[in-house]
Amino acid sequence: MEEETSNTKWIAVIGRALAFLCVQSEFMPNKTLLERADLLRKLGLSQAEAATLLDTTPHSLHSLRHQSKKRVKVKRATKKSKN
C-alpha cells in the first residue's frame, strides 16, 4: 500500500515535469501565456499549478481568460452589426 502511494506521487511529479518541459519547449515560443496555461490545464494541472510553472499568479491567468472572452464577444458583436 505504501509503495502504491509512493508510485502515485512520483507519477504526479513526472507529469508536472513533462508539462513544464512542454510549455518551455521550442515548439511554443509564439504561444501566449494564456495558451500555455490552457495546455497545462488540459494536461491535468490546476490553475494554481499552471500559474506557478508559468511564473505568474492564478488571479493573473483568470484575468487574462476573462479579457480574452470579452474580446471574442466584442468581435462577434462587431461582426453581427456589420452584416
Secondary structure, DSSP 8 states (H G I E B T S, - for coil): -HHHHHHHHHHHHHHHHHHHHHHHSTT-TT--HHHHHHHHHHTT--HHHHHHHTTS-HHHHHHHHHHHHHHHHHHHHHHHHH-
